[in-house]
Amino acid sequence: MQMDFKRLLLMVVFAFAVIMLWEKWTVYNAPKQVAVATQSSEAQSGREAPVPMTSGSAPVASVAAGDVTAAKSASIYAAAAKAVIKTDTMIATVSAQGGDIIRVELTQHKKSADHRSWLSLLRSIFSSSKESEEPAKNFVVLQEEGEHFYVAKSGLTGGLPDQDTVFDLKAGEYVIPEGKDVFVLRMNAPAVNGVSVSKVLTFHRDSYVIDVSFEVNNAGSSALNTTSYFKFVRDNKPTEGSDGGMFGGTNAFTGPAIYTEQGKFEKIDFKKIEKNEAKHVDKAKDGWVAMVQHYFVSAYLPKSGEERNFFTQKIAEGVYGAGVILPLSVAAGQKAVSETRLYVGPQEQKKLEALAPGFNLVVDYGWVTIIAVPLFWFLSTIHGVVGNWGWSILLVTLLIKLAFFPLSAASYKSMAKMKVLMPRMKQLQERYKDDKMKLNQAMMEMYKTEKVNPMGGCLPILVQMPVFMALYYVLQSVVEMRQAPWLGWIVDLSAKDPYFVLPIIMGITMLIQTKLNPAPADPIQAKVMMVMPIMFTFMFLWFPSGLVLYWVLNNVLSIAQQWKITRMIESGEAKPAK
């Protein structure tokens, strides 16, 4: 019975390795995403965008009514004046068309290098120093053209200046003045029925937050009751590294998210919006709306306590919107302001948590959250001391190994005893080679007499797997790990080892462990065990180098512990357990 279970376990692990290897191979060789497709027939005809079905309120319908598609927007933005604002964290481009923010480059985050093929890898190795020193490009979140269409819009409803209004914007480049912490970009719109509107964007030093506000001066004779809206419009194409891998997670999700105290964190899939099946909280006095992608996020963060409506909508084929609507009332002869904060930047959890309740939830670890959250906290704490994520991973590995030392020691003692008992096991196999039932009974009796657990060797793997999975999610989900160097050739712990050094070392350590373990009595099991190091080596070629680093050190420590215990058991120096 025990032997059958062990054989089954081995075959499951082997099948798991094969599946993961195939999955990584297909992702690695998948074709790259091309630029945004040409405009749809709906865009060419100039028809209005569909009214979203998630809310059904009048304000939402009016927001959708004047919307434009991605391709049409690109042509309008090309003709409109633009202002480029440079801060120490971003380069933002604002268009006079709607006062929309149509491009944001993050200066402290660079676009990842593309090493998708062996040819590109060889080119990087043998390229000239001039080519290798080419500066990395800034990572682009919002963009009106290129690989994606993704812009931040805002406006007023009820015939007031909106996304189709051309604001009075002076083109040029602007920076935050010396000695100042903010730069204010003010854009004025033509007056409508005695109502003048200014759209104001405030950029902050050392911040990814942009304050967006509408200053409304009602010089008319009657009160004004309208709404302001703030929304994102983007295509549904996956972003950098968002393939998700074998285990899914936030890195597999690209799309809108809405947070309220009532509904908590709600992710809305583009496919649900397409089918008018998107479900989320529509109305609340708190919460925010975001557009989530791998490592980065943009979000509108209204003040708590204000009534608001959330909406999602299909705008055109492959283009979707998500936003929030705020009420705005201005008495005759009075002024009023409608404002919110816009965040466009990395998913740095401490900063997100400080900005708004639940904002840190955009970093989603999936089903291993209960382990991944404390693991990342542990890593962050150590990183605060050593200042390097690679060394932090190594120290966490060492501490975890120490924590589970008694358990692994008991396991290795069992394995060492199994190795000592191998001659007797072979004798039993010869004696009962024609009667498997008696063979199993005799072996179980021997295990009981010698106090050996034949499944003890599986315990180290079972202990490692939850930590392994959690670390996989951490490396794939947290932006702090993105492009984080360790030493030498490891310049990005969240990406694969570019020269496959760590996976090869990992394979060697697994082979050594296999040699230290007692050889399975079953010939099929023995062959599977010898193939496993090779399979895992190929599988780990595409894993994040930080994950392979963890596994290598864990294997090295296991080898040292197992070798010592095996030597003690075989020489008879092991002390009896109390």
VEXVEXLO-540975 format. One record per residue (C-alpha): residue in three letters; chain; x, y, z. Coordinates in steps of 0.2 Angstrom, whole numbers, plus 5000, padded with zeros to 4 digits. Last residue first. Layout:
BEGIN
{ALA A {X Y Z}},
...
END
This chain:
BEGIN
{LYS A {5072 5052 5117}},
{ALA A {5079 5047 5100}},
{PRO A {5094 5036 5099}},
{LYS A {5110 5045 5096}},
{ALA A {5117 5043 5078}},
{GLU A {5135 5037 5078}},
{GLY A {5131 5020 5070}},
{SER A {5143 5024 5055}},
{GLU A {5128 5023 5043}},
{ILE A {5117 5033 5053}},
{MET A {5130 5047 5057}},
{ARG A {5135 5048 5038}},
{THR A {5117 5049 5033}},
{ILE A {5114 5063 5045}},
{LYS A {5129 5073 5039}},
{TRP A {5125 5070 5021}},
{GLN A {5106 5075 5023}},
{GLN A {5110 5091 5032}},
{ALA A {5123 5096 5019}},
{ILE A {5112 5091 5005}},
{SER A {5097 5100 5012}},
{LEU A {5107 5116 5014}},
{VAL A {5113 5115 4996}},
{ASN A {5095 5111 4990}},
{ASN A {5088 5126 5000}},
{LEU A {5101 5137 4993}},
{VAL A {5097 5132 4975}},
{TRP A {5078 5133 4978}},
{TYR A {5079 5151 4984}},
{LEU A {5090 5156 4969}},
{VAL A {5078 5147 4957}},
{LEU A {5064 5158 4964}},
{GLY A {5074 5174 4963}},
{SER A {5079 5169 4945}},
{PRO A {5061 5169 4940}},
{PHE A {5057 5152 4931}},
{TRP A {5060 5150 4913}},
{LEU A {5075 5138 4915}},
{PHE A {5067 5130 4930}},
{MET A {5057 5118 4919}},
{PHE A {5073 5112 4910}},
{THR A {5082 5109 4926}},
{PHE A {5066 5101 4934}},
{MET A {5065 5088 4920}},
{ILE A {5084 5084 4921}},
{PRO A {5083 5082 4940}},
{MET A {5067 5071 4938}},
{VAL A {5074 5059 4926}},
{MET A {5084 5049 4939}},
{MET A {5069 5048 4951}},
{VAL A {5058 5042 4937}},
{LYS A {5070 5028 4933}},
{ALA A {5071 5022 4951}},
{GLN A {5052 5023 4952}},
{ILE A {5051 5012 4937}},
{PRO A {5063 5000 4944}},
{ASP A {5053 4998 4961}},
{ALA A {5065 4996 4975}},
{PRO A {5068 5015 4976}},
{ALA A {5087 5020 4978}},
{PRO A {5090 5027 4995}},
{ASN A {5093 5046 4994}},
{LEU A {5110 5053 4993}},
{LYS A {5111 5050 4974}},
{THR A {5095 5059 4971}},
{GLN A {5101 5074 4982}},
{ILE A {5116 5075 4971}},
{LEU A {5106 5075 4956}},
{MET A {5095 5089 4963}},
{THR A {5110 5099 4967}},
{ILE A {5116 5097 4949}},
{GLY A {5099 5103 4942}},
{MET A {5100 5118 4954}},
{ILE A {5117 5123 4947}},
{ILE A {5110 5122 4929}},
{PRO A {5095 5132 4934}},
{LEU A {5106 5145 4942}},
{VAL A {5118 5147 4927}},
{PHE A {5104 5149 4914}},
{TYR A {5113 5163 4905}},
{PRO A {5098 5176 4906}},
{ASP A {5092 5169 4923}},
{LYS A {5073 5171 4921}},
{ALA A {5065 5187 4926}},
{SER A {5058 5193 4943}},
{LEU A {5076 5193 4951}},
{ASP A {5081 5205 4937}},
{VAL A {5100 5210 4935}},
{ILE A {5107 5192 4939}},
{TRP A {5123 5193 4929}},
{GLY A {5134 5199 4943}},
{LEU A {5124 5202 4959}},
{TRP A {5106 5203 4965}},
{PRO A {5097 5215 4954}},
{ALA A {5078 5220 4956}},
{GLN A {5071 5222 4939}},
{ARG A {5054 5219 4946}},
{MET A {5055 5213 4964}},
{GLU A {5047 5230 4971}},
{VAL A {5034 5228 4958}},
{VAL A {5026 5214 4967}},
{SER A {5016 5201 4957}},
{GLN A {5028 5188 4949}},
{LEU A {5041 5187 4962}},
{VAL A {5028 5187 4976}},
{TYR A {5018 5174 4967}},
{TYR A {5033 5162 4965}},
{LEU A {5038 5165 4983}},
{ALA A {5021 5159 4988}},
{MET A {5022 5144 4978}},
{PHE A {5039 5139 4984}},
{VAL A {5034 5143 5002}},
{PRO A {5019 5131 5000}},
{MET A {5030 5118 4991}},
{GLN A {5045 5117 5003}},
{VAL A {5036 5108 5017}},
{LEU A {5029 5095 5005}},
{ILE A {5046 5093 4997}},
{PRO A {5054 5091 5014}},
{LEU A {5041 5078 5020}},
{CYS A {5043 5066 5005}},
{GLY A {5058 5057 5012}},
{GLY A {5048 5052 5027}},
{MET A {5036 5041 5016}},
{PRO A {5045 5025 5020}},
{ASN A {5043 5029 5039}},
{VAL A {5056 5019 5048}},
{LYS A {5054 5013 5066}},
{GLU A {5065 4997 5063}},
{THR A {5052 4985 5069}},
{LYS A {5038 4995 5060}},
{TYR A {5047 4997 5044}},
{MET A {5052 4978 5044}},
{GLU A {5034 4973 5047}},
{MET A {5029 4984 5033}},
{MET A {5042 4976 5022}},
{ALA A {5035 4959 5026}},
{GLN A {5017 4963 5023}},
{ASN A {5022 4971 5007}},
{LEU A {5031 4956 5001}},
{LYS A {5017 4944 5007}},
{MET A {5005 4954 4996}},
{LYS A {5017 4954 4982}},
{ASP A {5019 4935 4981}},
{ASP A {5030 4929 4967}},
{LYS A {5046 4939 4971}},
{TYR A {5043 4935 4990}},
{ARG A {5061 4929 4994}},
{GLU A {5070 4939 4981}},
{GLN A {5061 4955 4986}},
{LEU A {5064 4951 5005}},
{GLN A {5082 4950 5001}},
{LYS A {5082 4966 4992}},
{MET A {5074 4975 5007}},
{ARG A {5087 4967 5018}},
{PRO A {5101 4975 5007}},
{MET A {5091 4992 5007}},
{LEU A {5090 4993 5025}},
{VAL A {5104 5005 5027}},
{LYS A {5097 5017 5014}},
{MET A {5080 5016 5023}},
{LYS A {5089 5021 5039}},
{ALA A {5096 5036 5029}},
{MET A {5079 5041 5023}},
{SER A {5071 5040 5040}},
{LYS A {5085 5051 5047}},
{TYR A {5083 5063 5033}},
{SER A {5064 5065 5037}},
{ALA A {5068 5067 5056}},
{ALA A {5081 5081 5051}},
{SER A {5068 5089 5039}},
{LEU A {5056 5091 5054}},
{PRO A {5068 5096 5066}},
{PHE A {5076 5109 5054}},
{PHE A {5059 5117 5049}},
{ALA A {5063 5134 5057}},
{LEU A {5081 5133 5052}},
{LYS A {5077 5130 5034}},
{ILE A {5065 5145 5035}},
{LEU A {5078 5156 5042}},
{LEU A {5091 5151 5028}},
{THR A {5078 5154 5014}},
{VAL A {5074 5171 5022}},
{LEU A {5092 5175 5022}},
{LEU A {5094 5170 5003}},
{ILE A {5079 5179 4998}},
{SER A {5085 5195 5007}},
{TRP A {5102 5193 4999}},
{GLY A {5093 5194 4982}},
{TRP A {5082 5208 4987}},
{ASN A {5096 5219 4992}},
{GLY A {5096 5233 5005}},
{VAL A {5103 5222 5019}},
{VAL A {5092 5230 5033}},
{GLY A {5076 5236 5024}},
{HIS A {5077 5220 5013}},
{ILE A {5075 5210 5029}},
{THR A {5059 5218 5033}},
{SER A {5053 5218 5015}},
{LEU A {5057 5199 5014}},
{PHE A {5047 5196 5030}},
{TRP A {5033 5207 5024}},
{PHE A {5033 5198 5007}},
{LEU A {5032 5181 5016}},
{PRO A {5018 5187 5028}},
{VAL A {5008 5192 5012}},
{ALA A {5012 5176 5002}},
{ILE A {5007 5164 5015}},
{ILE A {4988 5169 5017}},
{THR A {4988 5176 4999}},
{VAL A {4992 5158 4992}},
{TRP A {4975 5158 4982}},
{GLY A {4978 5173 4972}},
{TYR A {4993 5185 4976}},
{ASP A {4983 5200 4972}},
{VAL A {4993 5217 4972}},
{VAL A {4978 5228 4967}},
{LEU A {4973 5225 4986}},
{ASN A {4985 5239 4991}},
{PHE A {4971 5252 4987}},
{GLY A {4960 5244 5000}},
{PRO A {4958 5261 5009}},
{ALA A {4966 5275 5000}},
{LEU A {4983 5284 4998}},
{ALA A {4993 5276 5012}},
{GLU A {4989 5258 5006}},
{LEU A {4996 5262 4989}},
{LYS A {5012 5269 4996}},
{LYS A {5015 5254 5007}},
{GLN A {5011 5242 4992}},
{GLU A {5021 5249 4978}},
{GLN A {5010 5245 4963}},
{PRO A {5019 5256 4951}},
{GLY A {5012 5272 4944}},
{VAL A {4997 5282 4938}},
{TYR A {4987 5289 4953}},
{LEU A {4973 5302 4949}},
{ARG A {4966 5312 4963}},
{THR A {4949 5319 4963}},
{GLU A {4940 5336 4961}},
{SER A {4924 5345 4958}},
{VAL A {4926 5364 4962}},
{ALA A {4912 5377 4964}},
{LYS A {4909 5395 4961}},
{GLN A {4894 5406 4964}},
{GLY A {4883 5418 4954}},
{ALA A {4869 5406 4953}},
{ALA A {4872 5391 4964}},
{VAL A {4883 5377 4958}},
{SER A {4880 5358 4961}},
{LEU A {4891 5344 4955}},
{PRO A {4888 5326 4958}},
{LEU A {4903 5314 4955}},
{ILE A {4904 5300 4942}},
{VAL A {4917 5286 4942}},
{GLY A {4926 5277 4929}},
{ALA A {4928 5262 4918}},
{GLY A {4930 5261 4899}},
{TYR A {4933 5248 4886}},
{VAL A {4941 5246 4868}},
{GLY A {4942 5228 4860}},
{GLU A {4928 5233 4848}},
{ALA A {4921 5250 4853}},
{ILE A {4916 5259 4869}},
{LYS A {4911 5244 4880}},
{GLN A {4907 5251 4897}},
{THR A {4911 5251 4916}},
{PHE A {4902 5262 4929}},
{PHE A {4904 5268 4946}},
{ASN A {4893 5281 4954}},
{ARG A {4898 5293 4968}},
{GLU A {4891 5302 4983}},
{GLU A {4905 5310 4993}},
{GLY A {4910 5304 5010}},
{SER A {4928 5298 5005}},
{LYS A {4937 5309 4993}},
{PRO A {4939 5303 4976}},
{LEU A {4953 5291 4971}},
{TYR A {4954 5289 4952}},
{ALA A {4966 5274 4948}},
{SER A {4981 5269 4937}},
{VAL A {4990 5253 4941}},
{PHE A {5007 5245 4938}},
{TYR A {5015 5228 4941}},
{HIS A {5005 5218 4929}},
{GLN A {4989 5228 4924}},
{VAL A {4975 5236 4934}},
{MET A {4963 5250 4929}},
{ALA A {4956 5258 4944}},
{VAL A {4940 5264 4952}},
{TRP A {4939 5271 4970}},
{GLY A {4929 5269 4985}},
{ASP A {4917 5279 4997}},
{LYS A {4899 5286 4997}},
{ALA A {4893 5272 4986}},
{LYS A {4883 5268 4970}},
{ASP A {4886 5255 4956}},
{VAL A {4894 5241 4966}},
{HIS A {4900 5228 4954}},
{LYS A {4893 5215 4941}},
{ALA A {4899 5215 4923}},
{GLU A {4887 5204 4912}},
{ASN A {4885 5216 4898}},
{LYS A {4893 5203 4887}},
{GLU A {4908 5214 4882}},
{ILE A {4909 5220 4900}},
{LYS A {4910 5202 4906}},
{LYS A {4924 5198 4893}},
{PHE A {4934 5213 4899}},
{ASP A {4934 5205 4917}},
{ILE A {4929 5216 4931}},
{LYS A {4939 5214 4947}},
{GLU A {4930 5219 4963}},
{PHE A {4939 5223 4980}},
{LYS A {4927 5227 4994}},
{GLY A {4908 5227 4989}},
{GLN A {4901 5237 5003}},
{GLU A {4917 5246 5008}},
{THR A {4920 5250 4990}},
{TYR A {4934 5245 4978}},
{ILE A {4932 5244 4959}},
{ALA A {4944 5236 4947}},
{PRO A {4946 5237 4928}},
{GLY A {4956 5226 4917}},
{THR A {4972 5216 4915}},
{PHE A {4973 5200 4926}},
{ALA A {4987 5187 4924}},
{ASN A {4999 5196 4934}},
{THR A {4986 5197 4948}},
{GLY A {4986 5178 4949}},
{GLY A {4987 5164 4937}},
{PHE A {4996 5148 4943}},
{MET A {5004 5141 4927}},
{GLY A {5010 5157 4920}},
{GLY A {5000 5174 4921}},
{ASP A {5004 5179 4904}},
{SER A {5004 5197 4911}},
{GLY A {5023 5199 4908}},
{GLU A {5021 5216 4899}},
{THR A {5003 5220 4895}},
{PRO A {4988 5210 4889}},
{LYS A {4977 5218 4876}},
{ASN A {4960 5224 4881}},
{ASP A {4961 5241 4874}},
{ARG A {4960 5257 4886}},
{VAL A {4948 5271 4891}},
{PHE A {4950 5277 4909}},
{LYS A {4937 5288 4918}},
{PHE A {4933 5303 4928}},
{TYR A {4916 5311 4927}},
{SER A {4908 5327 4933}},
{THR A {4890 5329 4936}},
{THR A {4877 5342 4934}},
{ASN A {4865 5354 4944}},
{LEU A {4868 5372 4940}},
{ALA A {4857 5385 4949}},
{SER A {4849 5399 4938}},
{SER A {4854 5417 4933}},
{GLY A {4871 5413 4925}},
{ALA A {4888 5418 4931}},
{ASN A {4892 5400 4937}},
{ASN A {4910 5398 4939}},
{VAL A {4916 5380 4938}},
{GLU A {4933 5375 4943}},
{PHE A {4936 5357 4937}},
{SER A {4949 5347 4946}},
{VAL A {4962 5333 4943}},
{ASP A {4976 5331 4956}},
{ILE A {4990 5320 4949}},
{VAL A {4998 5307 4960}},
{TYR A {5014 5297 4956}},
{SER A {5024 5307 4968}},
{ASP A {5042 5314 4970}},
{ARG A {5037 5332 4966}},
{HIS A {5018 5334 4963}},
{PHE A {5008 5338 4947}},
{THR A {4992 5348 4948}},
{LEU A {4980 5347 4933}},
{VAL A {4967 5360 4932}},
{LYS A {4952 5361 4921}},
{SER A {4944 5378 4920}},
{VAL A {4925 5380 4917}},
{SER A {4915 5396 4913}},
{VAL A {4896 5395 4914}},
{GLY A {4887 5410 4906}},
{ASN A {4877 5399 4894}},
{VAL A {4894 5389 4889}},
{ALA A {4910 5398 4892}},
{PRO A {4925 5392 4881}},
{ALA A {4936 5381 4890}},
{ASN A {4951 5385 4901}},
{MET A {4966 5374 4905}},
{ARG A {4977 5376 4920}},
{LEU A {4993 5366 4923}},
{VAL A {4999 5368 4941}},
{PHE A {5017 5362 4945}},
{VAL A {5020 5357 4963}},
{ASP A {5034 5355 4976}},
{LYS A {5043 5372 4972}},
{GLY A {5060 5377 4976}},
{GLU A {5066 5375 4958}},
{PRO A {5051 5375 4947}},
{ILE A {5042 5359 4942}},
{VAL A {5045 5356 4924}},
{TYR A {5036 5361 4908}},
{GLU A {5038 5357 4890}},
{GLY A {5027 5365 4877}},
{ALA A {5009 5368 4870}},
{LYS A {4998 5382 4878}},
{LEU A {4981 5374 4881}},
{ASP A {4965 5383 4879}},
{PHE A {4954 5368 4880}},
{VAL A {4946 5358 4865}},
{THR A {4930 5350 4871}},
{ASP A {4926 5332 4866}},
{GLN A {4931 5325 4883}},
{ASP A {4919 5337 4892}},
{PRO A {4915 5355 4893}},
{LEU A {4897 5358 4898}},
{GLY A {4882 5351 4889}},
{GLY A {4875 5342 4904}},
{THR A {4890 5332 4908}},
{LEU A {4907 5338 4914}},
{GLY A {4924 5330 4910}},
{SER A {4938 5318 4912}},
{LYS A {4948 5306 4902}},
{ALA A {4964 5295 4907}},
{VAL A {4971 5286 4891}},
{TYR A {4976 5268 4886}},
{PHE A {4978 5263 4868}},
{HIS A {4992 5250 4867}},
{GLU A {5008 5245 4859}},
{GLY A {5010 5262 4850}},
{GLU A {4997 5276 4851}},
{GLU A {4987 5285 4865}},
{GLN A {4998 5280 4879}},
{LEU A {4996 5278 4898}},
{VAL A {5008 5266 4906}},
{VAL A {5025 5268 4898}},
{PHE A {5040 5261 4905}},
{ASN A {5055 5272 4902}},
{LYS A {5067 5266 4889}},
{ALA A {5084 5257 4894}},
{PRO A {5099 5266 4889}},
{GLU A {5110 5259 4875}},
{GLU A {5126 5252 4884}},
{SER A {5125 5235 4876}},
{GLU A {5125 5243 4859}},
{LYS A {5140 5253 4862}},
{SER A {5149 5238 4870}},
{SER A {5147 5228 4855}},
{SER A {5134 5213 4855}},
{PHE A {5141 5196 4858}},
{ILE A {5131 5191 4873}},
{SER A {5115 5201 4869}},
{ARG A {5116 5194 4851}},
{LEU A {5117 5177 4858}},
{LEU A {5101 5180 4869}},
{SER A {5092 5187 4854}},
{LEU A {5096 5172 4844}},
{TRP A {5091 5160 4858}},
{SER A {5074 5168 4858}},
{ARG A {5062 5178 4869}},
{HIS A {5076 5189 4877}},
{ASP A {5066 5206 4877}},
{ALA A {5073 5219 4889}},
{SER A {5060 5225 4902}},
{LYS A {5054 5243 4900}},
{LYS A {5061 5254 4914}},
{HIS A {5054 5261 4930}},
{GLN A {5061 5277 4938}},
{THR A {5056 5288 4923}},
{LEU A {5038 5282 4923}},
{GLU A {5031 5287 4906}},
{VAL A {5013 5294 4906}},
{ARG A {5004 5297 4889}},
{ILE A {4986 5303 4885}},
{ILE A {4981 5314 4899}},
{ASP A {4965 5321 4893}},
{GLY A {4962 5340 4893}},
{GLY A {4947 5336 4882}},
{GLN A {4957 5338 4866}},
{ALA A {4971 5351 4873}},
{SER A {4981 5335 4876}},
{VAL A {4992 5332 4891}},
{THR A {5008 5322 4890}},
{ALA A {5016 5316 4907}},
{ILE A {5034 5312 4910}},
{MET A {5035 5304 4927}},
{THR A {5044 5302 4943}},
{ASP A {5056 5317 4945}},
{THR A {5043 5327 4936}},
{LYS A {5042 5332 4918}},
{ILE A {5026 5339 4910}},
{VAL A {5023 5339 4892}},
{ALA A {5009 5350 4885}},
{LYS A {5000 5345 4869}},
{ALA A {4990 5355 4855}},
{ALA A {4978 5345 4846}},
{ALA A {4980 5337 4828}},
{ALA A {4987 5320 4834}},
{TYR A {4975 5319 4848}},
{ILE A {4960 5319 4836}},
{SER A {4968 5305 4826}},
{ALA A {4972 5295 4841}},
{SER A {4954 5298 4848}},
{LYS A {4946 5291 4832}},
{ALA A {4957 5275 4833}},
{ALA A {4953 5272 4851}},
{THR A {4934 5276 4850}},
{VAL A {4925 5292 4855}},
{ASP A {4913 5295 4869}},
{GLY A {4899 5308 4868}},
{ALA A {4885 5297 4874}},
{ALA A {4895 5287 4886}},
{VAL A {4895 5300 4900}},
{SER A {4877 5305 4897}},
{ALA A {4872 5287 4899}},
{VAL A {4882 5286 4915}},
{PRO A {4873 5301 4922}},
{ALA A {4856 5294 4918}},
{SER A {4858 5278 4928}},
{GLY A {4858 5261 4920}},
{SER A {4872 5255 4931}},
{THR A {4880 5240 4923}},
{MET A {4873 5241 4906}},
{PRO A {4885 5254 4898}},
{VAL A {4878 5265 4884}},
{PRO A {4886 5260 4868}},
{ALA A {4899 5272 4860}},
{GLU A {4891 5284 4848}},
{ARG A {4893 5282 4829}},
{GLY A {4908 5290 4820}},
{SER A {4906 5278 4805}},
{GLN A {4924 5274 4806}},
{ALA A {4924 5270 4824}},
{GLU A {4910 5258 4823}},
{SER A {4918 5250 4808}},
{SER A {4933 5247 4819}},
{GLN A {4949 5257 4819}},
{THR A {4966 5249 4815}},
{ALA A {4973 5237 4828}},
{VAL A {4984 5242 4842}},
{ALA A {5002 5237 4840}},
{VAL A {5007 5219 4839}},
{GLN A {5009 5207 4854}},
{LYS A {5024 5196 4853}},
{PRO A {5022 5178 4847}},
{ALA A {5023 5164 4860}},
{ASN A {5040 5155 4861}},
{TYR A {5042 5158 4880}},
{VAL A {5024 5156 4884}},
{THR A {5024 5139 4875}},
{TRP A {5040 5133 4883}},
{LYS A {5033 5138 4900}},
{GLU A {5017 5129 4898}},
{TRP A {5027 5113 4891}},
{LEU A {5038 5113 4906}},
{MET A {5024 5116 4918}},
{ILE A {5015 5101 4911}},
{VAL A {5030 5090 4912}},
{ALA A {5034 5094 4929}},
{PHE A {5016 5091 4935}},
{ALA A {5017 5074 4927}},
{PHE A {5033 5070 4936}},
{VAL A {5026 5076 4953}},
{VAL A {5010 5065 4950}},
{MET A {5020 5050 4945}},
{LEU A {5031 5051 4960}},
{LEU A {5015 5053 4971}},
{LEU A {5008 5038 4963}},
{ARG A {5023 5027 4966}},
{LYS A {5024 5033 4984}},
{PHE A {5006 5028 4986}},
{ASP A {5009 5011 4978}},
{MET A {5024 5008 4989}},
{GLN A {5014 5012 5005}},
{MET A {5000 5000 5000}},
END
